[in-house]
Amino acid sequence: STLFKLIVNEEEADTGRLIPHPGLRLGYLEQNDVLRPEETVLQYLERTSQRPAWDCAKIAGQFDLKQQSLTRPMTALSGGYQMRVKLASVLLKEPTLLLLDEPTNYLDLRTLLLLERFLISFRGSTVVISHDREFLKRTCEQTLELERGHLTFYPGPLEEYLAYKAQQQETLEKYNRNIEAQQKHLAAFITRFRAKASKATQAQSKMKQLAKLQTIEIELPLSNTRIRLPSVKEVKGLVLRVEDLAIGYPERIVADHILFELNRGDHVAILGDNGQGKTTLLKTLAGALPSYSGSFRWSQSATIGYYAQHLHEQLTLTETVEGYLTRLGAGLGREDILRMAGNFLFQEDDLEKTIRVLSGGERARLCLAGLLLGRYKVLLLDEPTNHLDVETVEALGHALQE
């Protein structure tokens, strides 16, 4: 994200230069965009693209944003529909280079396929930041990896690069094993014959050979997130009953006649296109939104942990990492707080950082860590993988599976 901000002149490089082509037209999709209250979709498109309304409406139509959608406030749209509008805004600038920072966040499958088809047919250049490996495999032909402050370019797709990287690691390890075996053999010869006058010259020669033999330093793999969900005592029976529930907002009902039961230990996925009410349902069940009609009832022993889709955007920016985790882990000792912080890759130096300086991924990890400190018996997770790196997504998946 910082690299993108350098390219679009939002930040200054410490050293070196960025040299744009004279005919360059940039299209930049930010990871986090501040929306203006009450600004409609059409007003947002006109403001961000500086194009007339009819142009905006035409491009918006490519993303299934029709007349009624154009008059709705941006803040009232689901995360997926907001992403559609932002993509339309970027395209209105007729870019020769597209910079897309996490474009798949909040997208339903239909919109994701729409975006993939567009990128594959786009005649300009694209640079995509994404933790979605499948999306990268289908849309990108070359790979750049940022790791430990270094940028590596590979002139091939992601899977080829990962195989190449693993092969390079294996070659280095094999080389080091060979060198270590030679060192051991030479050291044994020197120890055995150094004191013998007849072998002294040979021993000296072996010592010079030994001094020249050096292994190549191999950096240890980067730490991965460790997610352990609190253990819950297994009890049979219902944890939730929903009867003829209607959900929505003051101006409209989003979905009604909702009827289902949830047993203790069930793992349930909620599927549907953007704007169909997935988030509205979870908000209602979490008590963050009143229901229209009908009823739902949690069991008396159920404690509810809710991970909101935009939770990391609602954090208090001046609060520190440790302060946030301490507040959410009220009643726990500092050792428990520090262990949870470490599990989510927040080291001692990170604890005093304010949330303002954290990346989108770090904020998402912080919210997950805070959620787990609550030791809830029920977890409602709305798009928990947005902004997370591949390893953290996999760790979360394994933890939920258990």
C-alpha positions as CSV (number, residue, x, y, z in Angstrom):
1,S,0.0,0.0,0.0
2,T,2.9,2.4,0.8
3,L,4.4,1.6,-2.6
4,F,1.2,2.6,-4.3
5,K,1.0,5.8,-2.3
6,L,4.5,6.7,-3.5
7,I,3.4,6.1,-7.2
8,V,0.4,8.4,-6.8
9,N,2.4,11.1,-4.9
10,E,0.6,10.7,-1.6
11,E,3.9,9.9,0.1
12,E,7.5,10.8,-0.6
13,A,10.2,8.3,-1.2
14,D,13.2,8.3,1.2
15,T,15.6,7.8,-1.7
16,G,15.5,7.1,-5.4
17,R,13.1,8.4,-8.1
18,L,9.8,7.5,-9.7
19,I,9.8,8.4,-13.4
20,P,6.3,8.3,-15.0
21,H,5.8,8.0,-18.7
22,P,4.6,11.3,-20.2
23,G,1.3,9.7,-21.4
24,L,0.6,7.9,-18.0
25,R,-3.0,8.1,-16.7
26,L,-3.3,6.5,-13.3
27,G,-6.3,4.8,-11.9
28,Y,-5.9,4.1,-8.2
29,L,-8.3,2.0,-6.1
30,E,-7.5,2.6,-2.4
31,Q,-7.9,0.0,0.3
32,N,-9.6,2.5,2.6
33,D,-11.5,5.5,1.2
34,V,-13.1,8.1,3.4
35,L,-16.8,8.6,2.3
36,R,-18.7,11.8,2.7
37,P,-22.0,11.5,4.7
38,E,-25.2,11.6,2.5
39,E,-23.2,11.7,-0.8
40,T,-25.1,9.7,-3.4
41,V,-23.4,7.2,-5.7
42,L,-23.8,9.5,-8.6
43,Q,-22.4,12.5,-6.7
44,Y,-19.4,10.3,-5.5
45,L,-18.7,9.3,-9.1
46,E,-18.9,12.9,-10.4
47,R,-16.6,14.2,-7.6
48,T,-13.9,11.5,-7.9
49,S,-13.8,11.3,-11.7
50,Q,-14.7,14.9,-12.7
51,R,-16.9,13.5,-15.5
52,P,-20.5,14.4,-16.4
53,A,-23.4,12.5,-14.8
54,W,-24.4,10.6,-18.1
55,D,-20.8,9.3,-18.4
56,C,-20.8,8.2,-14.8
57,A,-24.1,6.4,-15.2
58,K,-22.9,4.6,-18.3
59,I,-19.8,3.1,-16.6
60,A,-21.7,2.4,-13.4
61,G,-24.1,0.3,-15.5
62,Q,-21.2,-2.1,-16.3
63,F,-21.2,-3.0,-12.6
64,D,-25.0,-3.4,-12.4
65,L,-25.5,0.0,-10.7
66,K,-28.8,1.1,-12.2
67,Q,-30.9,4.2,-11.8
68,Q,-32.2,3.5,-8.3
69,S,-28.7,2.6,-7.0
70,L,-27.3,5.9,-8.3
71,T,-29.5,8.0,-6.0
72,R,-28.7,6.0,-2.8
73,P,-26.1,7.3,-0.3
74,M,-22.7,5.6,-0.6
75,T,-22.7,5.0,3.2
76,A,-26.0,3.0,2.9
77,L,-24.5,0.5,0.4
78,S,-23.1,-2.9,1.4
79,G,-19.3,-3.2,1.3
80,G,-19.5,-5.1,-2.0
81,Y,-21.6,-2.4,-3.7
82,Q,-19.3,0.3,-2.4
83,M,-16.4,-1.6,-4.1
84,R,-18.4,-1.7,-7.4
85,V,-18.8,2.1,-7.2
86,K,-15.1,2.6,-6.5
87,L,-14.2,0.4,-9.4
88,A,-16.5,2.4,-11.7
89,S,-14.9,5.6,-10.5
90,V,-11.4,4.3,-11.3
91,L,-12.5,3.3,-14.8
92,L,-14.0,6.7,-15.5
93,K,-10.5,8.2,-15.5
94,E,-9.6,6.0,-18.5
95,P,-6.4,4.9,-17.0
96,T,-3.4,3.4,-18.8
97,L,-2.2,2.0,-15.5
98,L,-4.5,0.5,-12.9
99,L,-3.3,0.3,-9.2
100,L,-5.8,-2.0,-7.3
101,D,-5.3,-2.3,-3.6
102,E,-7.2,-5.3,-2.3
103,P,-10.0,-5.0,-4.9
104,T,-11.6,-8.4,-4.0
105,N,-12.5,-7.3,-0.4
106,Y,-16.3,-7.4,0.1
107,L,-17.1,-8.6,-3.4
108,D,-19.7,-11.4,-4.0
109,L,-18.8,-14.1,-6.4
110,R,-20.7,-12.5,-9.3
111,T,-18.9,-9.2,-9.0
112,L,-15.6,-11.0,-8.5
113,L,-16.0,-12.8,-11.8
114,L,-17.1,-9.5,-13.4
115,L,-13.8,-7.9,-12.2
116,E,-11.7,-10.9,-13.3
117,R,-13.2,-10.7,-16.8
118,F,-12.6,-7.0,-17.0
119,L,-8.9,-7.2,-15.9
120,I,-8.2,-10.0,-18.3
121,S,-9.6,-8.0,-21.2
122,F,-8.1,-4.6,-20.0
123,R,-5.6,-3.3,-22.6
124,G,-3.7,-1.1,-20.1
125,S,-1.3,-2.3,-17.4
126,T,-2.5,-3.4,-13.9
127,V,-0.7,-3.8,-10.6
128,V,-2.8,-5.7,-8.0
129,I,-2.2,-6.0,-4.3
130,S,-4.2,-9.0,-3.1
131,H,-4.1,-11.9,-0.6
132,D,-6.4,-13.9,-2.8
133,R,-4.2,-16.4,-4.5
134,E,-6.8,-17.8,-6.9
135,F,-7.7,-14.2,-8.1
136,L,-4.0,-13.5,-8.7
137,K,-3.5,-16.7,-10.6
138,R,-6.4,-15.8,-12.9
139,T,-5.6,-12.1,-13.5
140,C,-1.8,-11.6,-13.2
141,E,1.1,-12.8,-15.4
142,Q,4.1,-11.5,-13.4
143,T,4.9,-11.3,-9.7
144,L,6.4,-8.8,-7.3
145,E,7.0,-9.9,-3.8
146,L,7.8,-7.5,-0.9
147,E,9.4,-9.3,2.0
148,R,11.8,-8.0,4.7
149,G,12.0,-4.6,3.0
150,H,13.2,-6.1,-0.4
151,L,11.2,-6.2,-3.6
152,T,11.7,-9.3,-5.8
153,F,10.5,-9.4,-9.4
154,Y,9.7,-12.7,-11.2
155,P,8.7,-12.7,-14.9
156,G,6.0,-15.3,-14.4
157,P,2.7,-16.0,-12.5
158,L,2.4,-16.5,-8.7
159,E,2.4,-20.3,-8.6
160,E,5.5,-20.5,-10.7
161,Y,7.2,-17.9,-8.5
162,L,6.4,-19.8,-5.3
163,A,7.7,-23.0,-6.8
164,Y,10.9,-21.2,-7.9
165,K,11.3,-19.7,-4.4
166,A,10.9,-23.1,-2.8
167,Q,13.4,-24.6,-5.2
168,Q,15.9,-21.8,-4.5
169,Q,15.5,-22.4,-0.8
170,E,16.1,-26.1,-1.3
171,T,19.2,-25.5,-3.4
172,L,20.7,-23.2,-0.7
173,E,20.0,-25.7,2.0
174,K,21.6,-28.5,0.0
175,Y,24.6,-26.4,-0.7
176,N,25.0,-25.6,3.0
177,R,24.7,-29.3,4.0
178,N,27.5,-30.1,1.5
179,I,29.7,-27.3,2.9
180,E,29.1,-28.4,6.5
181,A,30.0,-32.0,5.6
182,Q,33.3,-30.7,4.0
183,Q,34.0,-28.5,7.0
184,K,33.5,-31.5,9.4
185,H,35.8,-33.7,7.3
186,L,38.6,-31.0,7.1
187,A,38.2,-30.2,10.8
188,A,38.6,-33.9,11.7
189,F,41.8,-34.2,9.6
190,I,43.3,-31.1,11.1
191,T,42.6,-32.2,14.7
192,R,44.0,-35.6,13.9
193,F,47.2,-34.7,12.1
194,R,48.1,-31.1,13.2
195,A,50.6,-32.4,15.8
196,K,52.4,-34.8,13.4
197,A,55.4,-33.3,11.7
198,S,55.0,-35.5,8.6
199,K,51.4,-34.2,8.1
200,A,51.9,-30.6,9.3
201,T,52.1,-29.1,5.7
202,Q,49.0,-31.0,4.7
203,A,47.2,-29.9,7.9
204,Q,48.1,-26.2,7.2
205,S,46.7,-26.6,3.6
206,K,43.5,-28.1,5.0
207,M,43.2,-25.2,7.5
208,K,43.4,-22.7,4.6
209,Q,40.7,-24.7,2.7
210,L,38.5,-24.7,5.8
211,A,38.8,-21.0,6.2
212,K,37.6,-20.5,2.6
213,L,34.5,-22.7,3.1
214,Q,31.5,-20.6,4.1
215,T,27.9,-21.5,4.2
216,I,25.3,-19.1,2.8
217,E,23.1,-17.4,5.4
218,I,19.5,-18.4,5.0
219,E,16.9,-16.2,6.7
220,L,14.4,-18.0,8.9
221,P,10.8,-18.1,7.6
222,L,8.7,-15.2,8.7
223,S,6.5,-15.8,11.7
224,N,2.9,-16.8,11.0
225,T,-0.2,-16.0,13.0
226,R,-1.2,-18.6,15.6
227,I,-4.9,-18.6,16.2
228,R,-6.3,-20.7,19.0
229,L,-10.0,-20.3,19.7
230,P,-10.9,-20.7,23.4
231,S,-12.2,-24.2,24.2
232,V,-16.0,-24.5,24.8
233,K,-17.6,-27.3,26.8
234,E,-19.7,-29.5,24.5
235,V,-23.4,-29.2,25.3
236,K,-26.2,-30.5,23.1
237,G,-29.3,-28.6,22.2
238,L,-30.4,-25.4,20.4
239,V,-28.3,-22.2,20.7
240,L,-30.6,-20.0,18.5
241,R,-34.2,-20.1,17.2
242,V,-35.3,-17.7,14.5
243,E,-39.0,-17.5,13.7
244,D,-40.6,-15.5,10.9
245,L,-37.9,-12.8,11.2
246,A,-38.0,-9.6,9.0
247,I,-34.8,-7.5,8.8
248,G,-33.9,-4.2,7.4
249,Y,-33.7,-0.5,8.0
250,P,-36.3,2.3,8.7
251,E,-36.8,3.0,4.9
252,R,-37.1,-0.6,3.7
253,I,-37.3,-4.3,4.6
254,V,-34.3,-6.2,3.2
255,A,-35.5,-9.8,3.8
256,D,-38.4,-11.4,5.7
257,H,-40.0,-14.8,6.6
258,I,-36.6,-16.0,7.9
259,L,-36.9,-19.2,9.8
260,F,-34.1,-21.5,11.0
261,E,-32.5,-23.1,14.1
262,L,-28.9,-23.3,15.1
263,N,-27.6,-26.2,17.2
264,R,-24.6,-25.9,19.6
265,G,-21.4,-26.7,17.7
266,D,-22.9,-25.9,14.2
267,H,-20.7,-24.2,11.7
268,V,-22.9,-22.2,9.3
269,A,-21.9,-20.2,6.1
270,I,-24.2,-17.3,4.9
271,L,-24.1,-17.0,1.1
272,G,-25.7,-14.5,-1.2
273,D,-25.0,-11.6,-3.6
274,N,-24.1,-8.1,-2.4
275,G,-27.0,-6.2,-1.0
276,Q,-29.2,-9.3,-0.2
277,G,-29.0,-8.9,3.5
278,K,-26.2,-11.1,4.8
279,T,-24.6,-8.3,6.9
280,T,-28.1,-7.0,8.0
281,L,-28.9,-10.5,9.3
282,L,-25.7,-10.7,11.3
283,K,-26.2,-7.2,12.7
284,T,-29.7,-8.1,13.8
285,L,-28.7,-11.4,15.4
286,A,-25.8,-9.5,17.2
287,G,-28.3,-6.9,18.6
288,A,-26.6,-4.1,16.6
289,L,-29.8,-3.5,14.6
290,P,-33.5,-3.9,15.7
291,S,-35.6,-6.4,13.8
292,Y,-38.7,-5.4,11.9
293,S,-40.9,-8.2,13.0
294,G,-40.8,-11.9,14.0
295,S,-38.4,-13.1,16.7
296,F,-35.1,-14.7,17.5
297,R,-33.9,-16.1,20.8
298,W,-30.4,-17.1,21.9
299,S,-30.0,-19.7,24.7
300,Q,-29.4,-18.2,28.1
301,S,-25.8,-19.5,28.3
302,A,-24.8,-18.1,24.8
303,T,-22.3,-15.3,24.8
304,I,-22.0,-13.6,21.4
305,G,-18.8,-12.3,19.8
306,Y,-19.5,-10.2,16.7
307,Y,-16.8,-9.3,14.1
308,A,-18.3,-6.5,12.0
309,Q,-17.5,-6.1,8.3
310,H,-16.1,-2.6,8.8
311,L,-15.0,-3.1,12.4
312,H,-11.4,-2.2,11.8
313,E,-12.4,1.1,10.3
314,Q,-14.3,2.1,13.5
315,L,-11.3,1.8,15.8
316,T,-10.1,4.7,17.9
317,L,-7.1,5.8,16.0
318,T,-5.3,7.3,19.1
319,E,-5.6,4.1,21.1
320,T,-2.5,1.9,21.4
321,V,-2.4,-1.8,20.5
322,E,-1.9,-2.8,24.1
323,G,-4.6,-0.4,25.3
324,Y,-7.1,-1.8,22.8
325,L,-6.4,-5.4,23.8
326,T,-6.3,-4.6,27.5
327,R,-9.8,-3.0,27.2
328,L,-11.3,-5.9,25.3
329,G,-9.6,-8.5,27.6
330,A,-10.9,-6.8,30.8
331,G,-10.3,-9.2,33.7
332,L,-7.4,-11.0,32.1
333,G,-3.8,-10.8,33.2
334,R,-1.2,-8.9,31.2
335,E,0.5,-12.2,30.4
336,D,-2.6,-13.4,28.6
337,I,-2.9,-10.1,26.8
338,L,0.8,-10.3,25.6
339,R,0.4,-13.9,24.6
340,M,-2.6,-13.0,22.4
341,A,-0.8,-10.0,20.9
342,G,2.2,-12.3,20.1
343,N,-0.1,-14.9,18.5
344,F,-1.2,-12.2,16.0
345,L,2.3,-11.0,15.4
346,F,2.3,-7.9,17.6
347,Q,5.8,-7.9,19.2
348,E,6.8,-5.8,22.2
349,D,7.8,-2.9,20.0
350,D,4.3,-2.9,18.5
351,L,2.4,-2.6,21.7
352,E,2.9,1.2,22.1
353,K,2.0,1.9,18.5
354,T,-1.2,3.8,17.9
355,I,-3.9,2.2,15.7
356,R,-3.5,5.2,13.4
357,V,-0.1,3.9,12.0
358,L,-1.3,0.2,11.5
359,S,-2.0,-1.1,8.1
360,G,-5.4,-2.5,7.1
361,G,-4.2,-6.1,7.7
362,E,-2.7,-5.2,11.1
363,R,-6.0,-3.5,12.2
364,A,-7.9,-6.6,11.1
365,R,-5.6,-8.9,13.0
366,L,-5.9,-6.6,16.1
367,C,-9.8,-6.8,15.9
368,L,-9.6,-10.6,15.7
369,A,-7.2,-10.8,18.7
370,G,-9.6,-8.6,20.7
371,L,-12.5,-10.8,19.7
372,L,-10.8,-13.9,20.9
373,L,-9.9,-12.3,24.3
374,G,-13.7,-12.2,24.9
375,R,-13.8,-16.0,25.1
376,Y,-17.3,-16.1,23.5
377,K,-19.3,-19.2,22.9
378,V,-20.8,-18.0,19.7
379,L,-18.9,-16.2,16.9
380,L,-20.6,-14.1,14.2
381,L,-18.0,-13.3,11.6
382,D,-18.8,-10.9,8.8
383,E,-16.1,-11.1,6.1
384,P,-13.3,-11.8,8.6
385,T,-10.7,-12.6,5.9
386,N,-10.8,-9.1,4.3
387,H,-7.4,-7.4,4.6
388,L,-5.7,-10.5,6.0
389,D,-2.7,-12.1,4.5
390,V,-2.8,-15.7,3.1
391,E,-1.1,-17.2,6.2
392,T,-3.5,-15.5,8.6
393,V,-6.5,-16.6,6.6
394,E,-5.3,-20.2,6.6
395,A,-4.7,-20.0,10.4
396,L,-8.2,-18.7,11.0
397,G,-9.7,-21.4,8.8
398,H,-7.9,-24.1,10.7
399,A,-8.9,-22.6,14.1
400,L,-12.5,-22.4,13.1
401,Q,-12.4,-26.0,11.7
402,E,-11.3,-27.2,15.2
